[in-house]
Structure formats: structure tokens, C-alpha cells
Amino acid sequence: MTKLKIGIIGAGIQGVCNALFLQKKGFHVTLFDRDEPGNAASYGNAGHFSPYASVPLNRPDVVTDVPAMLMSSRGPLALKWNYVYKMLPWFFRFLRNCNNNNMMHTAKYMHQILDLALPAFDELFDEVDISGLIENNGILYVWNEQNLKSRDLEIKIRNDLGVKQQIVNKKEIHDLEPNLKPFYHGGVFYDYARHARNPKKILIKLYENFISKGGKFLKLNIKDLNFDENKPVLRSESQRFTFDKIIIACGAFSKKLTDQLHEKIPLDTERGYHIHFKDYDHLISRPIVYSNRGFGITPMEQGLRVVGTVEFGGLENPLSKNRIKNLILNAKEMLDGLPEHQDEWLGFRPTLPDFLPVIGPSKNYENVYYCFGHHHLGWTLGAISGKIISKMISEENTNLNLEPYSSLRFA
Ligand SMILES: Cc1cc2nc3c(=O)[nH]c(=O)nc-3n(C[C@H](O)[C@H](O)[C@H](O)COP(=O)(O)OP(=O)(O)OC[C@H]3O[C@@H](n4cnc5c(N)ncnc54)[C@H](O)[C@@H]3O)c2cc1C
């Protein structure tokens, strides 16, 4: 069993963490990516390790707020109108999940894995030198006086789940972040949360550890999947590889491959953006999220990263200048004295309409596993998802209920 050959498609945080946990169990692992490792969503995210973030976006209150959010150029949501028609089935499924029962189901099963996220990363970080790349100053969320019922709901759900949270008043927010302009009404602080000062560098440290222990990486675009008897066969433009088992970990691009496996998994993308204010990371001590606006600021090596918003528009549409403007104006509402921005980046969150990831075996092919769809939390959930898949493949008990993450829920 331990000598099985495993192919992983996708070298984002999910693929790399899967590779390391499988390697720890003695499997021969080959990682494929059409690009260098860590250049997609895992590159440009907000860098939050946020084990507290169980409250999902499929909520009754979000639905009623959507029209106002879409109308405002400063709001957290935007649409590419040419994609709306294509995304209608996803929207309908999403709406069906915006009730109390489904919201609590998602919250419960996000909490189950988020709660294990940091210890799982520590197992990987024990083997690499990440000094200077991770800070343990917590993560702060602040909000204005609008939509307070949504903030109350979020606090209540976290309390019900037993998530540790510290409600902070204006004075406490000021004491934590004195440079923040006093636009805020209240906030919540997670003192045990961490953040990455450079997500890509952390991913590369993990990837290099995988290679140094005998792992293989091939820079190839995997075009299709086939089977030789029961064994999965991966094909690039000019090469063909047979494995005992494969894992699809292509983030928002996974659907191109799962569609070939006769499984209609309704994966789509929530597009997100970032910009940097170079050399302005010293203004704050930790990531701060402006809840009403759906974005945040993170002190990083590249500068102050302003990151977030959700845009529905698929994988092909170009970057929207309006979303970049949204980030600049919102950041200037939080901090004084910001200079010209740099590095306009668009990335693709992989999102299922019930806001749970897909982690587990394929419906139709026993030697194919899925690990994608981690939406806003795929950075945080990299290590624990890899650990779960490695246990599934080595037929070990996880003591977790893994059914909620199965693709069978869409069958
Ligand atoms: C703006 C923004 C902010 C975010 N902030 C946070 C945060 O603070 N905390 C958090 O936990 N999460 C955050 N996320 C979410 C997180 O970044 C993603 O969920 C996570 O990075 C997804 O990782 P992944 O490995 O599944 O996909 P990716 O990182 O997208 O990697 C997929 C890889 O698959 C490769 N690939 C695709 N198709 C093929 C193919 N056919 N053949 C070969 N290779 C292929 C791609 O090249 C890519 O390298 C954020 C996301 C965005 C967009």
C-alpha cells in the first residue's frame, strides 16, 4: 500500500499540502502544475490563517442585503453582466442554501475542519524554516453602524459553535490599531489567529521540502483524464502518465477535469482582488477586515496589501478597474496618507454554492480524489485538507464526519 504512485494536479496550497502529507505516509508523489507552484489564488490572498471563520456566506441576511450591496460601488459585491446568465444555476443553488438549516450545517462542518487547521499546519511548519514569514498578532474585524443585525448573527453563530472571539469596543480597537481612522462602530478580535507576511514564500518553503524529500514536480498542463483498467491516466499536450491514484486540486479550475469524470459538480468562482501600498505595512500591526465592505488590509513583505471583494464573472473576464478603485477608496477610508498603489491582481476563489469544500473520493472512480472548493478559506484549510486526503488514501480513521464534504451531495 505505501508504495502507491500518486499524481496530484495543481500546486497551489491544497496540492502542495496534499503532497507533503502523502509523502509522510510513504507514497510516491508527483505534483503537476501548468505554472510554477503557488502562482494562482494561493499567491494573492489576504494571508489570514483564520480558524474562527466558520460563519458562511450562505445566510438569510446576506440574500436580503445583496441588491444594496450590488448597487454600491463601495460595496463588497460586483457582477460581470456577461457572465450572469452562465452563473444562474449556481445562484439558484446558492439561494436554496441561504436558510437557517443549511447555514448552520455549513457553519458546523466548516468549524469541524477550521478548528484543526492550525495544528495541521504546524505539522508541516515543524520541518521548514518559516521565521519572519508568519506573525501571531491576531486578526481584527471592524464594522460601521450599518447591518448590525448581520454582525449580531455572526457573533451568535460563533458563540453557539464555541469559537473563541473577543468583542472589542471603540477604545479597544484604537488601542490595538491607533492609525486606523475612527470610522468604526465595533469589532471582534481573534488573538490566536495568524497571518502570512508572504503566502507565496511560505508555499515555496513547503514545496521545496517536498522536493528535497524525493517528491517530483512536472510543469505541465493536464488536458485530460482517462483510465487504463482502473488506473488513472493523465495526459498533457505530449505526455501520458499512469498512477495508482490521483488528486484533483486545481482550485477554481478543477471543474474542467471533474466534468470529464461524468460528475456535474457546480464549482464556480468568486473573483477577488488585491493591490499593494509599498512600504506602508508599518501602519498596522495585524490584518484588519472591514466587514461591511468585504475587504481587508494585511501588513505584508510587499507592503500593505489591500485585498478582497467578491465579483461574479467567471474565469475568462479581464480584471475590473472598478474593483481596484473600490479597494483604493475603501483603504483610504481606513487609513490616512496612503501613496499611489501598485500591483493590481485578480484571483479566483473556488466556490461551491453551499460554501463547503469538496474533499474526498470521486463519485464514479475509486482511484480519483478531489480537494478543491475552499472558497475564502483555502489558504487556512490547506494543511488539514491534505491531512484528511492522506488518511483517506491510506485507509486510516480520521474520527471526523467527512460526508458533508463529499461530491455526492450534488449527485
Ligand atoms: C482575494 C482573495 C483573498 C483570499 N484571502 C484568503 C485568506 O486570507 N485566507 C484564506 O484562508 N483563504 C483566502 N483566500 C482563498 C484561498 O486563497 C484559496 O481558497 C486557495 O488559495 C485555493 O488554493 P488551491 O490550491 O485550491 O488553488 P490555487 O491556489 O488556485 O491553485 C490551483 C493550481 O492548479 C493549477 N492548475 C489548474 N488547472 C490545471 C491543469 N489542468 N493542469 C495543471 N495545473 C493546473 C493552477 O495553475 C494553480 O497553480 C483568498 C482568495 C482570494 C482570491
The ligand as an ORCA input file, in Angstrom:
! r2SCAN-3c Opt
* xyz 0 1
  C      -8.610     37.932     -2.953
  C      -8.507     36.643     -2.181
  C      -8.224     36.667     -0.807
  C      -8.161     35.485     -0.078
  N      -7.803     35.512      1.237
  C      -7.711     34.361      1.949
  C      -7.269     34.367      3.299
  O      -6.876     35.390      3.832
  N      -7.252     33.197      3.986
  C      -7.659     32.027      3.414
  O      -7.682     31.007      4.092
  N      -8.009     31.972      2.097
  C      -8.043     33.111      1.362
  N      -8.412     33.085      0.054
  C      -8.774     31.815     -0.556
  C      -7.551     30.988     -0.916
  O      -6.549     31.814     -1.481
  C      -7.950     29.897     -1.921
  O      -9.087     29.194     -1.465
  C      -6.800     28.898     -2.048
  O      -5.611     29.571     -2.385
  C      -7.114     27.855     -3.095
  O      -5.993     27.017     -3.160
  P      -5.932     25.871     -4.234
  O      -4.637     25.170     -4.048
  O      -7.188     25.073     -4.169
  O      -5.996     26.641     -5.646
  P      -4.933     27.578     -6.390
  O      -4.043     28.272     -5.466
  O      -5.758     28.403     -7.325
  O      -4.063     26.532     -7.199
  C      -4.590     25.747     -8.237
  C      -3.432     25.358     -9.132
  O      -3.903     24.433    -10.123
  C      -3.199     24.700    -11.320
  N      -3.950     24.110    -12.422
  C      -5.238     24.377    -12.750
  N      -5.621     23.607    -13.776
  C      -4.544     22.842    -14.117
  C      -4.328     21.837    -15.104
  N      -5.293     21.453    -15.947
  N      -3.098     21.251    -15.162
  C      -2.106     21.634    -14.330
  N      -2.274     22.561    -13.368
  C      -3.489     23.158    -13.255
  C      -3.095     26.213    -11.354
  O      -2.064     26.646    -12.208
  C      -2.851     26.534     -9.891
  O      -1.474     26.651     -9.590
  C      -8.428     34.243     -0.726
  C      -8.666     34.228     -2.103
  C      -8.683     35.405     -2.838
  C      -8.917     35.343     -4.310
*
